[in-house]
Amino acid sequence: MEPIIKIENVTKKFPEGEGEFVALKNINLEFQEGEFSGIVGPSGSGKTTLLNIIGSLDQPSSGNAWVMDKNVAELSHKESAQLRNLHLGFIFQVYNLLPVYTVFENVEFALLLQNKSKEERRKAVMQALEWVGLENIPNKKPSKLSGGEGQRVAIARAMVKEPKIVLADEPTANLDATNAHAIIQTMKKLNEELGTTFLFSTHDEKVMQYLNRIIHLKGGEVEKDEIITAQNPKS
Amino acid sequence: MKLAFQLAYKNLVGAGLRSWLNVGILAFTFIVIIFFNAYLDGWNLQAQRESIKWEYGHGQLRHQDYDPLDPFSINEAHGKLNTPLSENLTAVLIQQASLYPEGRMVSILMKGIDSDQKILELPTEAFAKSDANIPALIGKRMASSNKLEVGDQLLLRWRDKNGTFDATEITIIEIFETDVTSVDAGQIWIPIERLWNMTGLKGEATYFIASEKYSHSPVDKWYYKSQAELLKQLQEIIEMKSASSSILYFLLLGIALLAIFDTQVLSIFRRQKEIGTYIALGMTRWQVVQLFTVEGSMYSILASIVGTIIGIPIFWYFSTYGIGMPDYVTQQDMGVTIAQRIYPAFTIGLIMGTIALVVLSATIVSFIPSRNIAKMDPVDALKGKVQ
């Protein structure tokens, strides 16, 4: 089966002073559809950089990153925006909710970009809010939400368009243990029910215990690729 | 684009006081621009209308030596038309004279005009009703400056065509009221037949006033000034005034636009994570640029709405009751026609034009900082690291 994500000799360098900092060194990885995987490692190990490349927010300095058969390195701004809009969901450490919008509007945003009808949007948003257990507070503003609720909204926003891949960058870093478990359990449930591929960047032990596969990064290189349990391929 | 408007509106309303301050100053500018322009347009329209009614008619056929701005040549600038006098022309003969109100000597222009004329608003029909030796019409400025009243008789001295002084008494039969000082201050109007007799210039005129039906063909020793040419000077004066006033409202507009520019720069800097999030959610960079540009121009759209709501009662009041001009402006000959009350002319064209100006300029100043978003690295934006 063709991998949904294929990283091929990816190196990423950033200018640093007069030299350059190598964030990723010759990474080779493949992810199958439906995986619930995590990239773990200490700060500066390249987790977020790898996630950004997969999310087509960044491009590799060399090598290829294939996401849903599209080479991120060769996509135009418009094509990468389309890839993110249709197939990728993002969950951020600090939720990144749009402050002037309500919970409903935040979740609805991605569908507005897809030009879905009002009724389609309403149904999808309420469904997504139901997945994360927030169907009762659609009109709340992000400033009135707790940390756990904020991250649930972010999950609903990532999931509302039913993407193939969700990229979650340290999603539990700002949450207490109870909320962290609840959030991961929600994502795990969505992974199992919808077959969405989840890829985390984390160093949180609470997250790791739910993962099916853990890729250890150190100094920009894959130190260990660990399969914890059998994968959950959609097919 | 619809999405950009929806999002921009939400962002703007969500930004609260900051947005409304920008909208407020822009709405104020919008009202000031419309008000000043309407005031000048109103003045222009009234001045044109009054000048046509009281002085210019539909054009003037002038003797080749006549220069209204040269007092030394006026007495000699007269002649007869070689062609038969058209019924669409009314003759006016101008001669210099001296008037002696209350024993003082006042230099004046003595203007003879046909008592049957219908082109100008001058109440010349009063000549026929009067049995005075020399009935005279004067304007309220002339009456006021010389303390003259209807029925007053006073000495008039002039030179005939041979240069011989002559004098007689004239009677003020009516004082007319006009905004056109150039038919009022320092002059009297008498029947042209009497002036011909007084000066021996039978059948001669300094200029002829054309009616609407007059069609001009060149006449030897006479030149024709169409209505548009006659009004040109007035328009030029008002355009000059308009240009000087525009400094004020461009300054105001500049301040308002600076506020929007500043807000946009600050907004882009403070909302980096939001910009990164938009891109992560699938917006292209140019869609984000569009969103921020629309947000900036939305200030002007809201300002136009607020300005219209606040402006309508203000505009209605002034267009109904007018703006009173001080006496020192209206009582003296300022070289331009100024009504006692000016009624601003608020036209759809002016309002739409001002809306277009404000929206366009706000869009441009919003776009300038927003286009930097296109160069932003979404990863840096998400981290809030863009400088």
Interface residues (C-beta under 8 A of the other chain):
Chain A: N52 G55 L57 D58 H77 K78 A81 Q82 R84 N85 L86 F90 F92 V94 N96 L98 P99 V100 Y101 E105 F109 A110 L112 L113 Q114 R157
Chain B: L3 Q6 L7 K10 N11 V13 G14 A15 K273 E274 G276 T277 I279 A280 L281 G282 M283 T284 R285 W286 Q287 D377 P378 V379 L382
